[in-house]
């Protein structure tokens, strides 16, 4: 009679896997798009990092992008912790947390760029 089911909550682990899947998809898209670009002929190699091979570019992006990715992951985990209590779907919680952390990264980047 008074059997009211507790509201269903999203799983923290599954939500984190969904968010990681979005990050993996975005990273793979960047690598595929970058590898498909043809090299420019008569390239001036006097500037730093102007004549890197695609393998060197990927290595450089991984090294320079690691702190950004770590910040995104930490922000995502915090947002998942807040959303998983209120959202019943792990897919929705993971997607919203990935979008939220990307929005935070854009705002931080804009503030950093404005402060320069």
Backbone as numpy.savetxt, mean C-alpha at the origin, in Angstrom:
# Nx Ny Nz CAx CAy CAz Cx Cy Cz
-36.45 -16.99 22.74 -37.27 -15.81 22.74 -36.41 -14.56 22.74
-35.56 -14.45 23.71 -34.67 -13.31 23.76 -33.28 -13.67 23.24
-33.24 -14.66 22.37 -31.95 -15.07 21.81 -31.54 -14.09 20.72
-30.72 -13.18 21.10 -30.20 -12.21 20.14 -28.74 -12.56 19.90
-28.44 -12.83 18.66 -27.06 -13.15 18.32 -26.19 -11.92 18.44
-24.99 -12.15 18.90 -24.03 -11.05 18.98 -23.71 -10.60 17.56
-23.47 -9.31 17.37 -23.14 -8.85 16.02 -21.86 -9.51 15.52
-21.90 -9.89 14.27 -20.75 -10.56 13.67 -19.65 -9.54 13.44
-18.43 -9.91 13.78 -17.28 -9.03 13.61 -16.32 -9.62 12.60
-15.63 -8.74 11.92 -14.65 -9.19 10.93 -13.43 -9.74 11.64
-12.82 -10.73 11.03 -11.59 -11.31 11.57 -10.43 -10.36 11.30
-9.63 -10.11 12.33 -8.48 -9.22 12.18 -7.48 -9.80 11.18
-7.19 -11.10 11.31 -6.20 -11.74 10.44 -6.64 -11.76 8.98
-7.91 -12.09 8.73 -8.39 -12.11 7.35 -8.43 -10.71 6.76
-8.78 -9.73 7.58 -8.78 -8.34 7.10 -7.37 -7.90 6.74
-6.39 -8.30 7.54 -5.00 -7.96 7.25 -4.54 -8.64 5.96
-4.96 -9.86 5.73 -4.60 -10.55 4.48 -5.21 -9.86 3.27
-6.44 -9.38 3.39 -7.07 -8.65 2.29 -6.28 -7.38 2.00
-5.91 -6.65 3.04 -5.14 -5.42 2.84 -3.77 -5.72 2.20
-3.12 -6.78 2.67 -1.83 -7.17 2.06 -2.01 -7.57 0.60
-3.13 -8.19 0.30 -3.43 -8.53 -1.10 -3.56 -7.30 -1.97
-4.19 -6.25 -1.43 -4.28 -5.00 -2.18 -2.91 -4.38 -2.41
-2.07 -4.41 -1.37 -0.72 -3.88 -1.53 0.08 -4.69 -2.55
-0.03 -6.00 -2.50 0.68 -6.84 -3.47 0.20 -6.57 -4.89
-1.09 -6.36 -5.05 -1.64 -6.05 -6.37 -1.12 -4.72 -6.89
-1.08 -3.72 -6.03 -0.58 -2.40 -6.45 0.90 -2.45 -6.81
1.69 -3.16 -6.00 3.13 -3.27 -6.27 3.37 -4.03 -7.57
2.62 -5.11 -7.77 2.77 -5.88 -9.02 2.38 -5.05 -10.23
1.35 -4.23 -10.10 0.93 -3.38 -11.21 2.01 -2.36 -11.57
2.67 -1.80 -10.55 3.75 -0.85 -10.81 4.91 -1.55 -11.52
5.27 -2.73 -11.06 6.38 -3.45 -11.69 6.05 -3.87 -13.12
4.84 -4.34 -13.36 4.46 -4.74 -14.72 4.41 -3.52 -15.63
3.84 -2.44 -15.14 3.78 -1.23 -15.95 5.16 -0.66 -16.24
6.04 -0.72 -15.26 7.39 -0.18 -15.45 8.22 -1.05 -16.39
8.03 -2.36 -16.31 8.82 -3.24 -17.17 8.36 -3.19 -18.62
7.15 -2.73 -18.87 6.64 -2.65 -20.23 6.99 -1.37 -20.94
7.62 -0.43 -20.25 7.98 0.84 -20.88 9.26 0.67 -21.69
9.26 1.12 -22.93 10.48 1.01 -23.73 11.52 2.03 -23.28
12.76 1.68 -23.52 13.87 2.58 -23.16 13.91 3.75 -24.14
14.27 4.89 -23.62 14.36 6.06 -24.49 15.71 6.04 -25.22
15.69 6.30 -26.51 16.96 6.32 -27.26 17.74 7.59 -26.97
19.03 7.51 -27.14 19.93 8.66 -26.93 19.71 9.30 -25.56
19.77 8.48 -24.55 19.53 8.94 -23.19 20.77 9.60 -22.62
20.60 10.73 -21.96 21.70 11.42 -21.31 21.89 10.82 -19.92
23.03 10.21 -19.68 23.29 9.50 -18.43 24.11 10.34 -17.45
24.10 11.66 -17.60 24.91 12.48 -16.72 24.25 12.67 -15.36
22.93 12.54 -15.27 22.23 12.71 -13.99 22.28 11.42 -13.19
22.19 11.56 -11.90 22.21 10.38 -11.03 20.96 9.54 -11.26
21.13 8.24 -11.30 20.06 7.26 -11.47 19.32 7.39 -12.80
19.91 7.98 -13.81 19.21 8.17 -15.08 19.36 7.00 -16.04
20.35 6.16 -15.85 20.58 5.05 -16.78 20.59 3.71 -16.04
19.59 3.46 -15.23 19.50 2.20 -14.51 18.80 1.15 -15.36
19.20 -0.08 -15.20 18.49 -1.18 -15.85 17.19 -1.41 -15.08
16.21 -2.11 -15.68 14.97 -2.39 -14.95 15.20 -3.15 -13.64
16.16 -4.05 -13.61 16.46 -4.78 -12.37 17.01 -3.84 -11.30
17.87 -2.92 -11.71 18.40 -1.95 -10.76 17.32 -1.00 -10.25
16.40 -0.63 -11.13 15.29 0.24 -10.72 14.41 -0.46 -9.69
14.12 -1.73 -9.91 13.30 -2.48 -8.96 14.00 -2.58 -7.61
15.29 -2.86 -7.61 16.04 -2.91 -6.36 16.05 -1.58 -5.63
16.21 -0.50 -6.38 16.21 0.83 -5.78 14.83 1.18 -5.23
13.78 0.80 -5.96 12.43 1.06 -5.47 12.13 0.26 -4.21
12.65 -0.95 -4.13 12.43 -1.75 -2.91 13.16 -1.15 -1.72
14.37 -0.67 -1.95 15.15 -0.09 -0.85 14.54 1.23 -0.39
14.22 2.10 -1.32 13.67 3.40 -0.95 12.21 3.33 -0.53
11.48 2.34 -1.03 10.07 2.21 -0.70 9.79 1.42 0.55
10.78 0.76 1.12 10.56 -0.06 2.32 10.05 0.75 3.51
10.61 1.93 3.81 10.05 2.70 4.93 8.61 3.16 4.68
8.31 3.51 3.45 6.94 3.92 3.12 6.00 2.73 3.28
6.40 1.57 2.79 5.57 0.37 2.92 5.40 -0.03 4.38
6.44 0.11 5.18 6.33 -0.19 6.61 5.34 0.75 7.29
5.40 2.03 6.96 4.44 2.99 7.51 3.02 2.69 7.08
2.85 2.29 5.82 1.52 1.92 5.34 0.98 0.70 6.08
1.85 -0.28 6.30 1.41 -1.49 6.99 1.03 -1.21 8.44
1.81 -0.38 9.13 1.49 -0.04 10.51 0.16 0.72 10.58
-0.02 1.68 9.67 -1.27 2.43 9.63 -2.44 1.51 9.30
-2.23 0.57 8.40 -3.28 -0.38 8.04 -3.69 -1.23 9.23
-2.71 -1.71 9.98 -3.04 -2.54 11.15 -3.81 -1.76 12.20
-3.48 -0.50 12.38 -4.22 0.33 13.34 -5.66 0.53 12.86
-5.82 0.81 11.58 -7.16 1.03 11.04 -7.96 -0.26 11.08
-7.33 -1.40 10.80 -8.04 -2.68 10.89 -8.51 -2.92 12.32
-7.67 -2.60 13.29 -8.07 -2.76 14.68 -9.32 -1.96 15.02
-9.45 -0.78 14.43 -10.63 0.04 14.67 -11.84 -0.44 13.88
-11.62 -0.87 12.64 -12.73 -1.26 11.78 -13.26 -2.67 12.04
-12.40 -3.57 12.45 -12.81 -4.97 12.58 -13.91 -5.14 13.63
-14.01 -4.23 14.56 -15.06 -4.30 15.58 -16.41 -3.88 15.04
-16.41 -3.02 14.03 -17.66 -2.43 13.57 -18.15 -2.97 12.24
-17.26 -3.51 11.43 -17.62 -3.97 10.09 -17.74 -5.49 10.12
-18.83 -6.05 9.59 -19.01 -7.50 9.66 -18.20 -8.28 8.62
-17.70 -7.64 7.59 -17.01 -8.33 6.51 -15.51 -8.09 6.58
-14.74 -9.17 6.52 -13.29 -9.03 6.51 -12.80 -8.38 5.22
-13.46 -8.67 4.13 -13.07 -8.09 2.84 -13.27 -6.58 2.88
-14.39 -6.15 3.40 -14.67 -4.72 3.49 -13.71 -4.03 4.46
-13.45 -4.65 5.60 -12.55 -4.05 6.58 -11.13 -3.94 6.02
-10.64 -4.97 5.33 -9.31 -4.92 4.74 -9.19 -3.90 3.63
-10.22 -3.82 2.79 -10.21 -2.85 1.69 -10.26 -1.43 2.22
-11.15 -1.18 3.18 -11.25 0.16 3.75 -9.99 0.56 4.49
-9.34 -0.38 5.15 -8.11 -0.04 5.86 -6.98 0.26 4.89
-6.90 -0.47 3.78 -5.88 -0.18 2.77 -6.12 1.19 2.14
-7.39 1.50 1.84 -7.70 2.82 1.30 -7.43 3.92 2.31
-7.76 3.67 3.56 -7.52 4.67 4.60 -6.05 4.95 4.80
-5.23 3.91 4.81 -3.80 4.13 4.99 -3.18 4.79 3.76
-3.71 4.51 2.57 -3.23 5.21 1.37 -3.59 6.69 1.45
-4.78 7.00 1.97 -5.18 8.39 2.12 -4.29 9.10 3.15
-3.95 8.40 4.22 -3.04 8.97 5.22 -1.68 9.24 4.60
-1.19 8.31 3.76 0.10 8.49 3.10 0.08 9.69 2.15
-1.02 9.88 1.46 -1.14 11.03 0.56 -1.13 12.33 1.35
-1.85 12.37 2.46 -1.88 13.58 3.29 -0.50 13.86 3.88
0.18 12.83 4.38 1.52 13.01 4.94 2.48 13.49 3.86
2.38 12.91 2.67 3.23 13.35 1.56 2.97 14.78 1.15
1.71 15.20 1.16 1.36 16.57 0.81 1.87 17.54 1.86
1.75 17.17 3.14 2.25 18.04 4.21 3.77 18.13 4.12
4.44 17.01 3.87 5.90 17.01 3.76 6.34 17.86 2.57
5.63 17.72 1.46 5.98 18.50 0.27 5.73 20.00 0.51
4.65 20.32 1.23 4.36 21.71 1.52 5.34 22.33 2.49
5.91 21.51 3.39 6.86 22.02 4.37 8.24 22.27 3.77
8.50 21.70 2.62 9.81 21.88 1.98 9.83 23.23 1.37
